[in-house]
Amino acid sequence: MNLSRFLALSAAALVASLLTASAVPILRAQTSGAVKAFTGARVIDGTDRTPIENATLLVRDGRIAAVGPAARVTVPAGAERVSLAGKTVMPGLINAHGHVGNTVGLEQGHYSADNVAHDLRTYAAYGITTVFSLGDDQAAGFAARDSQRTPSLDRARLFVAGPVLAPKSPDEARKLVDEDAAMKVDIVKIRVDDNLGATQKMAPEIYKAVIDQAHKKGLRVAVHLFYLDDAKSVLDAGADFIAHSVRDVAVDDAFAAMLKRRDVCYCPTLMREVSTFVYEATPAWFADPLFLKHTDAKVLDTLKQPARQEQMRNSKSAQRYKAALEVANRNLKKLSDAGVRIAMGTDTGPPARFQGYFELMELEMMAKAGLTSRQVVASATRDAARCMKLDQEVGTLEPNKWADFVALEV
């Protein structure tokens, strides 16, 4: 498979069948004890192994039982056979920074179980089979996470951070982390940012208290940030995941070394930046059938309104974020070249940050920033799983992992 063709995602690569043994729009979900044999595909398992031609992927109870050349995999009598001849199979994509359940149209504040389920099915329709929600998660999100260890799953997997913590003192920081721990969050999320000077930034003594208390509770901390100095400071304090690009200045070797020292992952969220300015005109992808398939026409009509577009063209913050995107692109390339582990993420879920489609665009943008096809794919599969501590369950197609995969027409 020419992986650069995989990255031509504005065409039809991932509109090709999403096939997972646990989330299958074109196949019935598995029942307990069921065995399926997916045959005839070329399998890229997400490791560094050579692609497997004419492979058989054997799935039992939603998990991979075996994967290998057809001649080496025994299909049990009675197993359902599904031909994937002519297709290339790879692990389902992982979004290490998304959000679910809170947006309807262009409004937030609508968190519900129905919206969580809708968003997770939308992600899955574009081949994103796992989403790590970094904030604003409520009871319905936790319930979705707690109910997903089943072969009958019909949407993307979800992991949650709970509320984004915004304590005003070290004591409150510790109290809020304790509440997070009681909720059984998968990670703690904070923001260390002044929104281009518009808000007050969390003070060092407060985020240090968050990180310290989280680690005492066995929890990792993801940090939203913008500035290089803050990124270095939170790493010094023990932060575990950088949830956005550094966008103010060029990163330096010292920063790369700090990330590598503890294998802290870096999540670029380039499409977050795009969303801040792109609606100053009507984007070409508004006409893409792949985009339109899961998009509310009323939202597009609103985003096309001349007055709204003019307002964005005249927005100083939009133009600053447009410039920040170029910094982010260069920083991504430099950190990747330095050997920093990259986790694909988008910050989708808020208004006009379109779930599923933006993830595909993120992959394209990472490639345009200079990452190789292999690096881009790894960032959205194996490496994203490692970064989010999910690699025992997803990220590669290996025995005992969930059989979350996409089949590509390439």
NUROSE-468534 format. One record per residue (C-alpha): residue number from 1; residue in three letters; x, y, z. Coordinates in Angstrom, 3 decimals. Layout:
N
{num NUM; residu ALA; xx X; yy Y; zz Z}
...
end
This chain:
410
{num 1; residu MET; xx 0.000; yy 0.000; zz 0.000}
{num 2; residu ASN; xx 1.217; yy 3.479; zz -0.836}
{num 3; residu LEU; xx 0.438; yy 5.215; zz 2.443}
{num 4; residu SER; xx 0.566; yy 8.611; zz 0.779}
{num 5; residu ARG; xx -2.630; yy 7.596; zz -1.006}
{num 6; residu PHE; xx -4.163; yy 6.925; zz 2.393}
{num 7; residu LEU; xx -3.497; yy 10.550; zz 3.201}
{num 8; residu ALA; xx -5.535; yy 11.763; zz 0.231}
{num 9; residu LEU; xx -8.450; yy 11.669; zz 2.595}
{num 10; residu SER; xx -10.501; yy 14.444; zz 1.085}
{num 11; residu ALA; xx -11.184; yy 11.898; zz -1.621}
{num 12; residu ALA; xx -12.598; yy 8.524; zz -0.687}
{num 13; residu ALA; xx -9.998; yy 6.526; zz 1.199}
{num 14; residu LEU; xx -11.797; yy 6.374; zz 4.521}
{num 15; residu VAL; xx -15.266; yy 6.574; zz 3.128}
{num 16; residu ALA; xx -14.315; yy 3.045; zz 2.200}
{num 17; residu SER; xx -15.958; yy 0.621; zz 4.546}
{num 18; residu LEU; xx -15.356; yy 1.154; zz 8.217}
{num 19; residu LEU; xx -15.045; yy -2.374; zz 9.444}
{num 20; residu THR; xx -14.582; yy -3.238; zz 13.068}
{num 21; residu ALA; xx -15.657; yy -6.362; zz 14.767}
{num 22; residu SER; xx -17.270; yy -4.220; zz 17.425}
{num 23; residu ALA; xx -18.457; yy -1.186; zz 15.460}
{num 24; residu VAL; xx -19.626; yy -2.112; zz 12.010}
{num 25; residu PRO; xx -21.933; yy 0.125; zz 9.961}
{num 26; residu ILE; xx -22.098; yy -2.364; zz 7.118}
{num 27; residu LEU; xx -22.057; yy -5.586; zz 9.163}
{num 28; residu ARG; xx -24.054; yy -6.780; zz 12.128}
{num 29; residu ALA; xx -22.284; yy -6.338; zz 15.436}
{num 30; residu GLN; xx -21.041; yy -9.530; zz 17.010}
{num 31; residu THR; xx -22.857; yy -11.413; zz 19.702}
{num 32; residu SER; xx -21.079; yy -13.086; zz 22.582}
{num 33; residu GLY; xx -19.130; yy -16.125; zz 21.464}
{num 34; residu ALA; xx -19.352; yy -15.269; zz 17.767}
{num 35; residu VAL; xx -16.371; yy -15.861; zz 15.514}
{num 36; residu LYS; xx -15.750; yy -13.951; zz 12.273}
{num 37; residu ALA; xx -12.997; yy -14.497; zz 9.750}
{num 38; residu PHE; xx -12.151; yy -11.475; zz 7.605}
{num 39; residu THR; xx -10.328; yy -12.852; zz 4.579}
{num 40; residu GLY; xx -8.379; yy -11.846; zz 1.496}
{num 41; residu ALA; xx -7.229; yy -8.367; zz 2.543}
{num 42; residu ARG; xx -3.801; yy -6.847; zz 2.724}
{num 43; residu VAL; xx -3.244; yy -6.161; zz 6.431}
{num 44; residu ILE; xx -1.060; yy -3.401; zz 7.818}
{num 45; residu ASP; xx -1.114; yy -4.291; zz 11.502}
{num 46; residu GLY; xx 0.243; yy -0.980; zz 12.845}
{num 47; residu THR; xx 3.525; yy -2.464; zz 14.054}
{num 48; residu ASP; xx 6.751; yy -2.245; zz 12.102}
{num 49; residu ARG; xx 6.117; yy -5.627; zz 10.503}
{num 50; residu THR; xx 5.797; yy -6.024; zz 6.738}
{num 51; residu PRO; xx 2.213; yy -5.841; zz 5.422}
{num 52; residu ILE; xx 0.518; yy -9.237; zz 5.190}
{num 53; residu GLU; xx -0.822; yy -10.169; zz 1.768}
{num 54; residu ASN; xx -3.949; yy -12.341; zz 1.449}
{num 55; residu ALA; xx -4.404; yy -12.179; zz 5.186}
{num 56; residu THR; xx -7.004; yy -13.684; zz 7.467}
{num 57; residu LEU; xx -8.081; yy -11.716; zz 10.525}
{num 58; residu LEU; xx -9.880; yy -13.976; zz 12.980}
{num 59; residu VAL; xx -12.104; yy -12.249; zz 15.535}
{num 60; residu ARG; xx -13.765; yy -13.828; zz 18.564}
{num 61; residu ASP; xx -16.014; yy -11.869; zz 20.926}
{num 62; residu GLY; xx -14.857; yy -8.619; zz 19.346}
{num 63; residu ARG; xx -11.163; yy -9.278; zz 19.944}
{num 64; residu ILE; xx -8.461; yy -10.440; zz 17.574}
{num 65; residu ALA; xx -7.834; yy -14.158; zz 17.958}
{num 66; residu ALA; xx -5.294; yy -14.425; zz 15.138}
{num 67; residu VAL; xx -3.966; yy -12.449; zz 12.195}
{num 68; residu GLY; xx -1.616; yy -13.672; zz 9.500}
{num 69; residu PRO; xx -1.323; yy -15.133; zz 6.015}
{num 70; residu ALA; xx -4.356; yy -17.209; zz 5.111}
{num 71; residu ALA; xx -2.265; yy -20.376; zz 5.000}
{num 72; residu ARG; xx -1.240; yy -19.935; zz 8.641}
{num 73; residu VAL; xx -4.595; yy -19.023; zz 10.241}
{num 74; residu THR; xx -7.071; yy -21.817; zz 10.890}
{num 75; residu VAL; xx -10.687; yy -20.697; zz 10.581}
{num 76; residu PRO; xx -12.928; yy -22.691; zz 12.948}
{num 77; residu ALA; xx -15.899; yy -24.575; zz 11.553}
{num 78; residu GLY; xx -19.015; yy -22.453; zz 11.726}
{num 79; residu ALA; xx -17.198; yy -19.125; zz 11.684}
{num 80; residu GLU; xx -18.798; yy -16.366; zz 9.603}
{num 81; residu ARG; xx -16.542; yy -15.482; zz 6.702}
{num 82; residu VAL; xx -16.357; yy -11.890; zz 5.435}
{num 83; residu SER; xx -14.407; yy -11.322; zz 2.242}
{num 84; residu LEU; xx -12.244; yy -8.204; zz 2.136}
{num 85; residu ALA; xx -10.535; yy -9.147; zz -1.108}
{num 86; residu GLY; xx -8.998; yy -6.119; zz -2.795}
{num 87; residu LYS; xx -9.041; yy -4.016; zz 0.364}
{num 88; residu THR; xx -6.261; yy -2.883; zz 2.689}
{num 89; residu VAL; xx -6.940; yy -3.198; zz 6.399}
{num 90; residu MET; xx -5.270; yy -1.068; zz 9.065}
{num 91; residu PRO; xx -5.982; yy -0.217; zz 12.711}
{num 92; residu GLY; xx -8.851; yy 2.141; zz 13.455}
{num 93; residu LEU; xx -7.796; yy 5.739; zz 14.016}
{num 94; residu ILE; xx -7.425; yy 7.210; zz 17.506}
{num 95; residu ASN; xx -8.162; yy 10.846; zz 18.296}
{num 96; residu ALA; xx -6.121; yy 11.706; zz 21.374}
{num 97; residu HIS; xx -7.893; yy 15.048; zz 21.857}
{num 98; residu GLY; xx -11.571; yy 15.352; zz 21.074}
{num 99; residu HIS; xx -14.810; yy 16.293; zz 22.832}
{num 100; residu VAL; xx -18.283; yy 14.787; zz 22.725}
{num 101; residu GLY; xx -21.882; yy 15.333; zz 23.674}
{num 102; residu ASN; xx -22.043; yy 19.070; zz 24.277}
{num 103; residu THR; xx -22.733; yy 20.669; zz 20.892}
{num 104; residu VAL; xx -25.899; yy 20.877; zz 18.835}
{num 105; residu GLY; xx -25.611; yy 22.942; zz 15.667}
{num 106; residu LEU; xx -23.416; yy 25.872; zz 16.630}
{num 107; residu GLU; xx -24.429; yy 25.928; zz 20.300}
{num 108; residu GLN; xx -22.802; yy 24.341; zz 23.307}
{num 109; residu GLY; xx -24.487; yy 23.399; zz 26.558}
{num 110; residu HIS; xx -26.528; yy 20.485; zz 25.233}
{num 111; residu TYR; xx -24.727; yy 17.575; zz 26.904}
{num 112; residu SER; xx -26.826; yy 14.403; zz 26.824}
{num 113; residu ALA; xx -26.554; yy 10.659; zz 26.322}
{num 114; residu ASP; xx -28.146; yy 10.987; zz 22.882}
{num 115; residu ASN; xx -25.590; yy 13.590; zz 21.819}
{num 116; residu VAL; xx -22.701; yy 11.520; zz 23.148}
{num 117; residu ALA; xx -23.922; yy 8.510; zz 21.154}
{num 118; residu HIS; xx -24.472; yy 10.631; zz 18.030}
{num 119; residu ASP; xx -20.974; yy 12.098; zz 18.187}
{num 120; residu LEU; xx -19.321; yy 8.724; zz 18.731}
{num 121; residu ARG; xx -21.164; yy 7.248; zz 15.764}
{num 122; residu THR; xx -20.097; yy 10.211; zz 13.645}
{num 123; residu TYR; xx -16.463; yy 9.669; zz 14.580}
{num 124; residu ALA; xx -16.787; yy 5.977; zz 13.730}
{num 125; residu ALA; xx -18.306; yy 6.748; zz 10.343}
{num 126; residu TYR; xx -15.005; yy 8.396; zz 9.388}
{num 127; residu GLY; xx -12.818; yy 5.588; zz 10.705}
{num 128; residu ILE; xx -12.058; yy 7.083; zz 14.122}
{num 129; residu THR; xx -12.671; yy 4.133; zz 16.404}
{num 130; residu THR; xx -11.351; yy 5.601; zz 19.676}
{num 131; residu VAL; xx -11.767; yy 9.128; zz 21.068}
{num 132; residu PHE; xx -10.088; yy 10.527; zz 24.156}
{num 133; residu SER; xx -12.313; yy 13.389; zz 25.322}
{num 134; residu LEU; xx -10.237; yy 16.019; zz 27.079}
{num 135; residu GLY; xx -12.835; yy 17.897; zz 29.038}
{num 136; residu ASP; xx -16.462; yy 18.852; zz 29.665}
{num 137; residu ASP; xx -17.414; yy 15.206; zz 30.188}
{num 138; residu GLN; xx -20.537; yy 14.536; zz 32.205}
{num 139; residu ALA; xx -22.323; yy 11.452; zz 33.528}
{num 140; residu ALA; xx -23.462; yy 10.263; zz 30.095}
{num 141; residu GLY; xx -19.881; yy 10.222; zz 28.853}
{num 142; residu PHE; xx -18.720; yy 8.185; zz 31.825}
{num 143; residu ALA; xx -21.604; yy 5.775; zz 31.248}
{num 144; residu ALA; xx -20.633; yy 5.406; zz 27.603}
{num 145; residu ARG; xx -17.056; yy 4.612; zz 28.595}
{num 146; residu ASP; xx -18.126; yy 2.098; zz 31.203}
{num 147; residu SER; xx -20.405; yy 0.204; zz 28.807}
{num 148; residu GLN; xx -18.050; yy -0.211; zz 25.848}
{num 149; residu ARG; xx -16.193; yy -3.401; zz 26.686}
{num 150; residu THR; xx -18.535; yy -5.481; zz 24.545}
{num 151; residu PRO; xx -18.421; yy -7.043; zz 21.069}
{num 152; residu SER; xx -21.774; yy -5.423; zz 20.283}
{num 153; residu LEU; xx -20.392; yy -1.871; zz 20.416}
{num 154; residu ASP; xx -21.793; yy 0.212; zz 17.544}
{num 155; residu ARG; xx -19.761; yy 3.439; zz 17.869}
{num 156; residu ALA; xx -16.295; yy 4.741; zz 18.689}
{num 157; residu ARG; xx -14.754; yy 3.977; zz 22.048}
{num 158; residu LEU; xx -14.623; yy 6.848; zz 24.518}
{num 159; residu PHE; xx -12.262; yy 7.800; zz 27.332}
{num 160; residu VAL; xx -12.933; yy 10.844; zz 29.486}
{num 161; residu ALA; xx -11.278; yy 13.608; zz 31.491}
{num 162; residu GLY; xx -14.352; yy 14.895; zz 33.287}
{num 163; residu PRO; xx -14.506; yy 18.660; zz 33.809}
{num 164; residu VAL; xx -11.598; yy 20.890; zz 32.819}
{num 165; residu LEU; xx -10.258; yy 21.944; zz 36.192}
{num 166; residu ALA; xx -10.009; yy 25.674; zz 36.899}
{num 167; residu PRO; xx -9.045; yy 26.015; zz 40.567}
{num 168; residu LYS; xx -8.287; yy 29.395; zz 42.093}
{num 169; residu SER; xx -5.891; yy 28.172; zz 44.775}
{num 170; residu PRO; xx -3.628; yy 25.205; zz 45.526}
{num 171; residu ASP; xx -6.090; yy 23.916; zz 48.125}
{num 172; residu GLU; xx -8.933; yy 24.028; zz 45.641}
{num 173; residu ALA; xx -6.687; yy 22.363; zz 43.084}
{num 174; residu ARG; xx -6.182; yy 19.368; zz 45.365}
{num 175; residu LYS; xx -9.889; yy 19.210; zz 46.176}
{num 176; residu LEU; xx -10.886; yy 19.204; zz 42.495}
{num 177; residu VAL; xx -8.345; yy 16.507; zz 41.677}
{num 178; residu ASP; xx -9.788; yy 14.388; zz 44.489}
{num 179; residu GLU; xx -13.230; yy 14.845; zz 42.930}
{num 180; residu ASP; xx -11.830; yy 13.800; zz 39.556}
{num 181; residu ALA; xx -10.356; yy 10.696; zz 41.138}
{num 182; residu ALA; xx -13.691; yy 9.851; zz 42.756}
{num 183; residu MET; xx -15.331; yy 10.111; zz 39.326}
{num 184; residu LYS; xx -12.709; yy 7.713; zz 37.944}
{num 185; residu VAL; xx -11.537; yy 9.986; zz 35.133}
{num 186; residu ASP; xx -9.011; yy 8.595; zz 32.665}
{num 187; residu ILE; xx -6.877; yy 11.733; zz 32.829}
{num 188; residu VAL; xx -6.981; yy 15.174; zz 34.487}
{num 189; residu LYS; xx -7.251; yy 18.219; zz 32.212}
{num 190; residu ILE; xx -6.206; yy 21.814; zz 32.920}
{num 191; residu ARG; xx -5.675; yy 24.963; zz 30.849}
{num 192; residu VAL; xx -2.578; yy 27.134; zz 31.197}
{num 193; residu ASP; xx -3.366; yy 29.833; zz 28.673}
{num 194; residu ASP; xx -4.503; yy 33.453; zz 28.564}
{num 195; residu ASN; xx -6.410; yy 33.164; zz 25.261}
{num 196; residu LEU; xx -4.192; yy 35.721; zz 23.515}
{num 197; residu GLY; xx -4.236; yy 37.997; zz 26.550}
{num 198; residu ALA; xx -8.005; yy 37.954; zz 27.047}
{num 199; residu THR; xx -8.122; yy 35.915; zz 30.262}
{num 200; residu GLN; xx -6.027; yy 35.253; zz 33.338}
{num 201; residu LYS; xx -3.627; yy 32.343; zz 33.098}
{num 202; residu MET; xx -3.502; yy 29.631; zz 35.762}
{num 203; residu ALA; xx -0.694; yy 30.435; zz 38.192}
{num 204; residu PRO; xx 2.274; yy 28.031; zz 38.531}
{num 205; residu GLU; xx 1.589; yy 27.270; zz 42.188}
{num 206; residu ILE; xx -1.919; yy 26.135; zz 41.236}
{num 207; residu TYR; xx -1.054; yy 23.886; zz 38.310}
{num 208; residu LYS; xx 1.831; yy 22.433; zz 40.300}
{num 209; residu ALA; xx -0.687; yy 21.493; zz 43.010}
{num 210; residu VAL; xx -2.972; yy 19.898; zz 40.385}
{num 211; residu ILE; xx -0.140; yy 17.829; zz 38.947}
{num 212; residu ASP; xx 1.225; yy 16.812; zz 42.330}
{num 213; residu GLN; xx -2.167; yy 15.712; zz 43.640}
{num 214; residu ALA; xx -3.051; yy 13.925; zz 40.413}
{num 215; residu HIS; xx 0.148; yy 11.904; zz 40.587}
{num 216; residu LYS; xx -0.575; yy 11.011; zz 44.203}
{num 217; residu LYS; xx -3.916; yy 9.658; zz 42.997}
{num 218; residu GLY; xx -2.296; yy 7.720; zz 40.169}
{num 219; residu LEU; xx -3.662; yy 10.055; zz 37.496}
{num 220; residu ARG; xx -1.934; yy 11.718; zz 34.564}
{num 221; residu VAL; xx -2.412; yy 15.390; zz 33.626}
{num 222; residu ALA; xx -3.064; yy 16.814; zz 30.166}
{num 223; residu VAL; xx -2.379; yy 20.510; zz 29.668}
{num 224; residu HIS; xx -3.939; yy 22.944; zz 27.207}
{num 225; residu LEU; xx -1.380; yy 25.643; zz 26.423}
{num 226; residu PHE; xx -0.132; yy 28.070; zz 23.779}
{num 227; residu TYR; xx 3.231; yy 29.455; zz 24.864}
{num 228; residu LEU; xx 6.633; yy 27.738; zz 24.896}
{num 229; residu ASP; xx 7.574; yy 29.099; zz 28.320}
{num 230; residu ASP; xx 4.401; yy 27.610; zz 29.803}
{num 231; residu ALA; xx 5.065; yy 24.293; zz 28.075}
{num 232; residu LYS; xx 8.500; yy 24.102; zz 29.663}
{num 233; residu SER; xx 7.145; yy 25.113; zz 33.050}
{num 234; residu VAL; xx 4.370; yy 22.508; zz 33.124}
{num 235; residu LEU; xx 6.838; yy 19.839; zz 32.029}
{num 236; residu ASP; xx 9.122; yy 20.859; zz 34.884}
{num 237; residu ALA; xx 6.109; yy 20.429; zz 37.170}
{num 238; residu GLY; xx 5.500; yy 16.909; zz 35.837}
{num 239; residu ALA; xx 2.777; yy 17.336; zz 33.185}
{num 240; residu ASP; xx 2.102; yy 14.120; zz 31.307}
{num 241; residu PHE; xx 0.544; yy 15.193; zz 27.993}
{num 242; residu ILE; xx 0.840; yy 18.385; zz 25.923}
{num 243; residu ALA; xx -2.640; yy 18.784; zz 24.463}
{num 244; residu HIS; xx -1.934; yy 21.483; zz 21.837}
{num 245; residu SER; xx 0.895; yy 22.805; zz 19.722}
{num 246; residu VAL; xx 3.282; yy 25.449; zz 20.980}
{num 247; residu ARG; xx 2.242; yy 28.347; zz 18.789}
{num 248; residu ASP; xx 3.979; yy 31.526; zz 19.916}
{num 249; residu VAL; xx 7.609; yy 30.883; zz 18.976}
{num 250; residu ALA; xx 9.819; yy 28.177; zz 17.541}
{num 251; residu VAL; xx 10.469; yy 25.293; zz 19.901}
{num 252; residu ASP; xx 14.069; yy 24.640; zz 20.853}
{num 253; residu ASP; xx 16.233; yy 21.608; zz 21.499}
{num 254; residu ALA; xx 15.780; yy 21.969; zz 25.237}
{num 255; residu PHE; xx 12.011; yy 21.572; zz 24.911}
{num 256; residu ALA; xx 12.365; yy 18.516; zz 22.703}
{num 257; residu ALA; xx 14.741; yy 16.999; zz 25.240}
{num 258; residu MET; xx 12.276; yy 17.651; zz 28.064}
{num 259; residu LEU; xx 9.529; yy 15.822; zz 26.188}
{num 260; residu LYS; xx 11.765; yy 12.897; zz 25.301}
{num 261; residu ARG; xx 13.192; yy 12.521; zz 28.810}
{num 262; residu ARG; xx 9.848; yy 11.265; zz 30.167}
{num 263; residu ASP; xx 8.323; yy 10.256; zz 26.803}
{num 264; residu VAL; xx 5.679; yy 12.984; zz 27.130}
{num 265; residu CYS; xx 3.548; yy 13.065; zz 24.003}
{num 266; residu TYR; xx 2.757; yy 16.137; zz 21.941}
{num 267; residu CYS; xx -0.678; yy 16.576; zz 20.348}
{num 268; residu PRO; xx -0.619; yy 19.150; zz 17.502}
{num 269; residu THR; xx -4.385; yy 19.872; zz 17.035}
{num 270; residu LEU; xx -3.652; yy 21.783; zz 13.828}
{num 271; residu MET; xx -7.310; yy 21.752; zz 12.805}
{num 272; residu ARG; xx -8.200; yy 23.588; zz 15.989}
{num 273; residu GLU; xx -6.207; yy 26.508; zz 14.622}
{num 274; residu VAL; xx -7.809; yy 26.157; zz 11.193}
{num 275; residu SER; xx -11.282; yy 26.364; zz 12.723}
{num 276; residu THR; xx -10.516; yy 29.772; zz 14.225}
{num 277; residu PHE; xx -10.141; yy 31.507; zz 10.861}
{num 278; residu VAL; xx -11.200; yy 29.259; zz 7.974}
{num 279; residu TYR; xx -14.817; yy 30.452; zz 7.938}
{num 280; residu GLU; xx -13.751; yy 33.915; zz 6.797}
{num 281; residu ALA; xx -14.744; yy 32.445; zz 3.417}
{num 282; residu THR; xx -16.536; yy 29.295; zz 2.313}
{num 283; residu PRO; xx -14.054; yy 26.393; zz 2.463}
{num 284; residu ALA; xx -13.742; yy 24.220; zz -0.625}
{num 285; residu TRP; xx -14.450; yy 21.119; zz 1.452}
{num 286; residu PHE; xx -17.998; yy 22.364; zz 2.096}
{num 287; residu ALA; xx -18.720; yy 20.732; zz -1.276}
{num 288; residu ASP; xx -17.042; yy 17.400; zz -0.443}
{num 289; residu PRO; xx -19.656; yy 14.600; zz -0.360}
{num 290; residu LEU; xx -17.643; yy 12.862; zz 2.357}
{num 291; residu PHE; xx -17.997; yy 15.962; zz 4.534}
{num 292; residu LEU; xx -21.635; yy 16.598; zz 3.681}
{num 293; residu LYS; xx -22.710; yy 13.055; zz 4.525}
{num 294; residu HIS; xx -22.645; yy 13.749; zz 8.264}
{num 295; residu THR; xx -23.093; yy 17.523; zz 8.425}
{num 296; residu ASP; xx -26.111; yy 19.645; zz 9.355}
{num 297; residu ALA; xx -26.996; yy 21.810; zz 6.329}
{num 298; residu LYS; xx -28.288; yy 24.549; zz 8.650}
{num 299; residu VAL; xx -24.847; yy 24.846; zz 10.241}
{num 300; residu LEU; xx -23.255; yy 25.284; zz 6.838}
{num 301; residu ASP; xx -25.813; yy 27.904; zz 5.829}
{num 302; residu THR; xx -24.952; yy 29.891; zz 8.944}
{num 303; residu LEU; xx -21.207; yy 29.623; zz 8.345}
{num 304; residu LYS; xx -21.710; yy 30.851; zz 4.776}
{num 305; residu GLN; xx -23.466; yy 34.050; zz 5.838}
{num 306; residu PRO; xx -21.536; yy 37.045; zz 4.394}
{num 307; residu ALA; xx -21.789; yy 39.096; zz 7.586}
{num 308; residu ARG; xx -20.425; yy 36.228; zz 9.679}
{num 309; residu GLN; xx -17.535; yy 35.676; zz 7.271}
{num 310; residu GLU; xx -16.687; yy 39.358; zz 7.235}
{num 311; residu GLN; xx -16.650; yy 39.386; zz 11.023}
{num 312; residu MET; xx -14.107; yy 36.582; zz 11.021}
{num 313; residu ARG; xx -11.974; yy 38.330; zz 8.395}
{num 314; residu ASN; xx -11.887; yy 41.375; zz 10.651}
{num 315; residu SER; xx -11.216; yy 39.410; zz 13.845}
{num 316; residu LYS; xx -7.758; yy 40.143; zz 15.256}
{num 317; residu SER; xx -7.733; yy 36.878; zz 17.187}
{num 318; residu ALA; xx -8.626; yy 34.888; zz 14.065}
{num 319; residu GLN; xx -5.731; yy 36.428; zz 12.171}
{num 320; residu ARG; xx -3.358; yy 35.798; zz 15.087}
{num 321; residu TYR; xx -4.371; yy 32.155; zz 15.194}
{num 322; residu LYS; xx -3.865; yy 31.948; zz 11.435}
{num 323; residu ALA; xx -0.276; yy 33.089; zz 11.933}
{num 324; residu ALA; xx 0.052; yy 30.725; zz 14.903}
{num 325; residu LEU; xx -0.814; yy 27.786; zz 12.635}
{num 326; residu GLU; xx 2.347; yy 28.348; zz 10.634}
{num 327; residu VAL; xx 4.387; yy 28.294; zz 13.837}
{num 328; residu ALA; xx 2.603; yy 25.119; zz 14.892}
{num 329; residu ASN; xx 3.401; yy 23.428; zz 11.574}
{num 330; residu ARG; xx 7.105; yy 24.176; zz 11.880}
{num 331; residu ASN; xx 7.191; yy 23.106; zz 15.507}
{num 332; residu LEU; xx 5.508; yy 19.807; zz 14.714}
{num 333; residu LYS; xx 8.106; yy 19.003; zz 12.085}
{num 334; residu LYS; xx 11.002; yy 19.914; zz 14.370}
{num 335; residu LEU; xx 9.730; yy 17.864; zz 17.296}
{num 336; residu SER; xx 8.947; yy 14.872; zz 15.108}
{num 337; residu ASP; xx 12.434; yy 15.027; zz 13.606}
{num 338; residu ALA; xx 13.845; yy 15.140; zz 17.148}
{num 339; residu GLY; xx 12.095; yy 11.888; zz 18.023}
{num 340; residu VAL; xx 9.275; yy 13.257; zz 20.176}
{num 341; residu ARG; xx 6.241; yy 10.955; zz 20.198}
{num 342; residu ILE; xx 3.312; yy 12.593; zz 18.403}
{num 343; residu ALA; xx -0.344; yy 11.783; zz 19.100}
{num 344; residu MET; xx -2.910; yy 12.796; zz 16.505}
{num 345; residu GLY; xx -5.626; yy 14.988; zz 17.994}
{num 346; residu THR; xx -7.923; yy 17.722; zz 16.787}
{num 347; residu ASP; xx -9.936; yy 19.318; zz 19.610}
{num 348; residu THR; xx -13.080; yy 18.529; zz 17.622}
{num 349; residu GLY; xx -16.518; yy 18.666; zz 19.207}
{num 350; residu PRO; xx -16.995; yy 22.397; zz 19.866}
{num 351; residu PRO; xx -19.055; yy 24.311; zz 17.283}
{num 352; residu ALA; xx -17.760; yy 24.191; zz 13.680}
{num 353; residu ARG; xx -15.022; yy 21.705; zz 14.571}
{num 354; residu PHE; xx -16.461; yy 18.820; zz 12.627}
{num 355; residu GLN; xx -15.951; yy 15.413; zz 14.214}
{num 356; residu GLY; xx -14.560; yy 12.717; zz 11.967}
{num 357; residu TYR; xx -13.847; yy 14.839; zz 8.921}
{num 358; residu PHE; xx -11.454; yy 17.136; zz 10.781}
{num 359; residu GLU; xx -9.451; yy 14.115; zz 11.914}
{num 360; residu LEU; xx -8.907; yy 13.168; zz 8.275}
{num 361; residu MET; xx -7.893; yy 16.734; zz 7.484}
{num 362; residu GLU; xx -5.528; yy 16.688; zz 10.465}
{num 363; residu LEU; xx -3.691; yy 13.744; zz 8.915}
{num 364; residu GLU; xx -3.340; yy 15.668; zz 5.668}
{num 365; residu MET; xx -2.042; yy 18.720; zz 7.505}
{num 366; residu MET; xx 0.519; yy 16.691; zz 9.422}
{num 367; residu ALA; xx 1.792; yy 15.337; zz 6.124}
{num 368; residu LYS; xx 1.940; yy 18.851; zz 4.671}
{num 369; residu ALA; xx 3.932; yy 19.940; zz 7.730}
{num 370; residu GLY; xx 6.604; yy 17.457; zz 6.673}
{num 371; residu LEU; xx 5.891; yy 14.216; zz 8.518}
{num 372; residu THR; xx 6.251; yy 11.037; zz 6.501}
{num 373; residu SER; xx 3.223; yy 8.908; zz 5.719}
{num 374; residu ARG; xx 4.398; yy 6.291; zz 8.193}
{num 375; residu GLN; xx 4.815; yy 8.898; zz 10.924}
{num 376; residu VAL; xx 1.362; yy 10.302; zz 10.304}
{num 377; residu VAL; xx -0.322; yy 6.913; zz 10.399}
{num 378; residu ALA; xx 1.607; yy 5.901; zz 13.534}
{num 379; residu SER; xx 0.507; yy 9.111; zz 15.268}
{num 380; residu ALA; xx -3.126; yy 8.122; zz 14.776}
{num 381; residu THR; xx -2.769; yy 4.439; zz 15.667}
{num 382; residu ARG; xx 0.078; yy 2.824; zz 17.599}
{num 383; residu ASP; xx 1.617; yy 5.998; zz 19.026}
{num 384; residu ALA; xx -1.703; yy 7.587; zz 19.985}
{num 385; residu ALA; xx -2.578; yy 4.381; zz 21.834}
{num 386; residu ARG; xx 0.761; yy 4.421; zz 23.657}
{num 387; residu CYS; xx 0.410; yy 8.103; zz 24.520}
{num 388; residu MET; xx -3.041; yy 7.590; zz 26.026}
{num 389; residu LYS; xx -2.036; yy 4.321; zz 27.775}
{num 390; residu LEU; xx -4.468; yy 2.310; zz 25.652}
{num 391; residu ASP; xx -1.913; yy 0.201; zz 23.798}
{num 392; residu GLN; xx -2.874; yy -3.032; zz 25.543}
{num 393; residu GLU; xx -6.332; yy -2.699; zz 24.013}
{num 394; residu VAL; xx -6.152; yy -0.815; zz 20.691}
{num 395; residu GLY; xx -3.740; yy 0.830; zz 18.249}
{num 396; residu THR; xx -2.384; yy -2.248; zz 16.465}
{num 397; residu LEU; xx -3.945; yy -5.395; zz 15.040}
{num 398; residu GLU; xx -2.538; yy -8.052; zz 17.344}
{num 399; residu PRO; xx -4.034; yy -10.982; zz 19.256}
{num 400; residu ASN; xx -6.152; yy -10.138; zz 22.322}
{num 401; residu LYS; xx -6.691; yy -6.505; zz 21.313}
{num 402; residu TRP; xx -10.072; yy -5.169; zz 20.265}
{num 403; residu ALA; xx -10.585; yy -5.752; zz 16.558}
{num 404; residu ASP; xx -11.028; yy -2.075; zz 15.661}
{num 405; residu PHE; xx -9.976; yy -1.615; zz 12.064}
{num 406; residu VAL; xx -10.746; yy 0.165; zz 8.823}
{num 407; residu ALA; xx -10.773; yy -1.331; zz 5.361}
{num 408; residu LEU; xx -9.537; yy 0.977; zz 2.613}
{num 409; residu GLU; xx -10.308; yy 0.923; zz -1.097}
{num 410; residu VAL; xx -6.747; yy 1.538; zz -2.295}
end
